[in-house]
């Protein structure tokens, strides 16, 4: 059973809901998804600076057909999202 205090919810660009669990309250997590597919890659961080550095390192759509979505999930529940479209558009939300 998962403790509710350690459960975070991530919502993708296509409004699909993913449940991400953190072993510690101070965990940062980056997720990557291509097009409308589920999360393709994720990584957990203890260090906020390293998490933000890696999040900012994503600069294009990668191997996506139409777009890729990169999320940085904070321990507070706040999420930063970058969406890269193949035609060159870049959308950043928080």
Number of C-alpha atoms within 10 A of each C-alpha: 3 9 9 8 10 15 14 17 13 18 12 20 17 10 9 11 12 13 10 14 17 18 11 11 14 14 19 23 22 21 21 22 21 21 19 17 13 15 15 10 11 14 12 15 16 14 11 15 10 12 21 16 10 14 20 12 9 16 12 18 23 14 11 17 12 14 22 25 24 26 23 26 22 19 18 11 12 11 18 15 20 22 24 24 19 16 9 9 11 15 10 12 9 9
